[in-house]
Amino acid sequence: MEVIQDQDTQVKAQVRNFSFFYGKNKAIKDVNLQVLDCKVTSMIGPSGCGKTTLLRCFNRMHDLYPGTHYEGEILLESQNLLALDPIEVRMRIGMVFQKPNPFPKSIFENIAYGLRIRGIKDKNVINERVERALRDAAIWDEVKDRLKDMAFNLSGGQQQRLCIARALATDPEILLFDEPTSALDPIATASIEELVINLKGKVTILIVTHNMQQAVRISDYTAFMYIGELVEFNRTDVIFNNAAQQRTREYVSGQFG
Amino acid sequence: MTTSQDRSSRGSSSGQSLVELTSRFFLGGLAFVPTLIVLALVGLMGYECFLFFNEVSFGDFLTATEWTPQFEENRNFGIQVLLVSTLIVSGIALLIAVPIGIVIGIYLAEYAPSRLRVVVKPVIESLTGIPTIVLGYFAYLTISPVLADRVLPQVRNLIGLFNQEFADSLSLAPFNGLCAGLVIGLISVPVVSSLVENGIRNIPDRLREGSAALGMTKFETLLHVLLPAALPAIVGAVILVTSRIFGETMIAAVAGGAETVLRFNPLESMSTMSAYILNASLATPSLDSIEFRSIFAVGAVLFLTTLVLNTAGNITEAIYRQQVIADQVAKVRVADNPYVALPDIRSLIVAGQQDGFRQSSAVRRSLDWVFQGISLISVFLVAAFLVWMLGDAFLKGYQQLSWAFLTSLPASARDSEQLGIAAPIVGSLWLMAVAFAFAVPVGVGAGMFLEEYLPRLRYGWARKVNAGIEILMANLAAVPSIVYGLLGVELFVRLLAGVTQGRTILSGGLTLAVVILPLLIIATRSALRDVPNSLRRAGYAVGMSSWQVIFFVTLPAAFPSIFSGIILALSTALGETSALVAIGAKAFVSFLPENVLQEFMALPVQIYFWATSPDPVTQKNGAATIVVLAGILLFLNVVALLLRSGRSKLSRL
């Protein structure tokens, strides 16, 4: 695989000779990929290409369901996260899902939940963290006067930003986004995209998207996947303007997918 | 261009609309039957209560501390006596049913591996299929002696370490509230567990994933996310099971005893409200006596209590759905400068806990194992109870089983060696035939109307009617069957005596029809609701009218699950004892009934009479009858289960 040379970036995570199986079905085939620190990396490809499956390997989501297994390594800095306790992994790597999934709690408690479970009991610290997370997720002004309201009362776009705040509150080393705007309208989508752009330089972001324009707008690096394989990985402008592989060029120009 | 073809097609469509109107009005009429039942229940009960309170002052009814309807002099009707017993027995039952039921429900929904689940779930739920009369005798004949001879001495020794005097004072009466409460609690476990399981399963997976993605263990997700989300279902389950427990009759009557004395000690005999109704009906007091009216006064209290509980359940759930859990939210201070650098969160955690994540996640995860351990113990308890009970009845009764036992008439009431159960078997068959002849058409028709026609009425008064009927149905299904027994006595035995000839198969069958009607309506409605709307639209798209869609598309698609509901109703009706005792099923008839206007015996009632007998051979006959009845019910439940799994294949299409 190509190694990306860039002056000011470090490798945050590295996928090495990695395969993933649902039962006997090999859904991810021998993937090698690097995720650069504090950059946005997007994964694109047609439906069923394995991009979401690969994303969910990073926080060991597949461990929730029986009959799945991993081969190879995903290094988080120097540790193979496949050898760690999945709960420890998930405490370090946050995730935002396709559909907003706030908990049946107040807006405040949705954010505080992750902090409490990490053993933080000091109310001032919790208050500070909740506010910071809501500000970082650009939703503070909309909810600051109704933190006790149920999270379900927010609009879809607000719920999704709340979920982002929930993930940000715990200072994740990597933040995973699984098609975070596919259930939202264009205006809410724009606000989420702006948010992701603002998070650049603060958090390492890995995002799965169906929308190629979105990948162009927000990501620094892009990985193109096809039927479980990583076809090409490079800077986003290279992938979209000057891809090395025939299949990548066909996909980004809309000839299939 | 009007051709004859046009005209004929218009003609046929007006013919169709006539069918449409007829079917709508006919089904609507059937749907009105439940309302009639409620009116009859309220009216007749109110009338008898009115007569009762003409003789007994309402103040005395509330304040008297004795219940002595049998006395000629100094007769007292203090409802407290029965109410206290009912509360104590129900309290014990709730202490068993609610925690065990919730734990098992959670376990089945979240933890049980699917292979274990397919075994555990039917085993637990088969408890609801066992007639309560069988459980009552098991409590009285088997559990009570075990508690008295094995458990009580241990408890005495234990308490003796602290207070010898108190320990010596402990003794367990053969009939006692404790045993009744324990068994009622155990058989109510599946009611709670299946509702809780459904409630938790209905929570979308994305909530579980969201919580897991934050680094929560399964147990933390359960505690902080799933249980709050499932709280309406859990509250609903607890309230529903409370009203069931309140109305449970046969176990309370058989194991709890009949002493109507104001007592607070569950180790002694205590008669609950429903047990009093049953025992007083057995004495068949004259229909105009004060004893007879007192039955209705107690029935009214029981009816009102269950009504209030159900309404409370509905309201709690509605309120909860609107605003849900009030979270304790710390007051948030708006920081002056929000962008002061905050320390890395991991440094906070490590400062608090030297060992960091790894250690803490191992400790946190151990709660998962603790919970699974508790669940498995609960499952084992319930399963062991079931096996013990079935094994006990089989060991006691199998020697008596023979072809002759099944086919011979009792030669005489006294000679127990000669007893056969042909008369109760035939009696039960007749009762089922009568009950289903009335209940199936009415129940299925009303269910069709309520599900297929009524939801279209969304405006003005029709909407209110619709909402009212929903509440009515939920309440009807929760009325204890002994109360329906009282309705049967008053309506079929007394008022309609000209038609039914009194305490006959017709009266019994009609009463059973009333008992199972709500079950059939609910089963029909949920079966129709499961039919995907796309099927209906497909029907309309090819030009069918409403009634054609209902009869040719929806009903056939829903038929397997309606049929499985009918079979479950059949098993309920076959095991129903208290309503038939109230109606006046006989302990002994020396002929096989040939028409519906004759006196009758029935299998569960036969068990009731035989198992109480002091004669050991008659008791064995009772056990053998239990084996026969349990065998039939097991068969019916397996058939219903197979039908339901057949349906799930259909719905996958």
Interface residues (C-beta under 8 A of the other chain):
Chain A: N59 M61 L64 P66 D85 I87 E88 R90 M91 R92 G94 M95 F97 K99 N101 P102 F103 P104 K105 S106 F108 E109 A112 Y113 G114 L115 I117 R118 G119 I120 K123 N124 V125 I126 N127 E128 R129 V130 E131 R132 R135 K144 L147 K148 M150 F152 C163 R166 A167 T170 D171 L176
Chain B: P113 P204 R206 L207 R208 E209 G210 S211 A212 A213 L214 G215 M216 T217 E220 H224 V225 P228 A229 Q323 V324 I325 D327 V329 A330 V332 R333 V334 A335 P338 L342 D344 I345 R346 L348 I349 G352 Q353 F357 R358 S360 S361 A362 R364 R365
